[in-house]
Amino acid sequence: MIAVADRIDDHGLEEPLSELADCRAQIEEIDLKLIALLAERVALGQRTGVLKQAAGLPILDPQREAQVIRRAVAAARDRALPIEPVRQIFWHIVGLSRRAQEETA
């Protein structure tokens, strides 16, 4: 993680527009990585759906979903991220995975 204080000198931000462009480029790279990770997670969700069906297990597993959310919230807390937005994001991610499982089953 980049600390803002690392980029500030006694005279303010160095070349703010250049640095802004760099920051935006890094954000775009991260966004693409997030999409790739979501695609990977959905693929694993599809595989999980097949395995659950083969094992005769239901797609919906509220205890497992709650465990995923608790783990995400704990990780967010450890990194000083706002808890509620992270919780909401992960509920969406869990829902995306569940839909992938349902479509596969």
FENHUZI-V37463 format. One line per field, one symbol per residue. psi: psi as a letter, one per 20 degrees, with the letter a starting at -180 (. if undefined). burial: 1 if it has 9 or more other C-alpha atoms within 8 Angstrom, else 0. A space follows every 10 residues. Layout:
# FENHUZI-V37463
psi = ???
burial = ???
This chain:
# FENHUZI-V37463
psi = ppphhhjpai jappmhhghg ggghghgggg ghhggghggg ggghgghhgg hgghikqqgp nhggghgggg gggghgghjk qpgghggggh hggghggghh ghhh.
burial = 0000000100 0001000010 0000000000 0000000100 1110111111 0110000010 0000100010 0110011000 0010011001 1011011101 11010
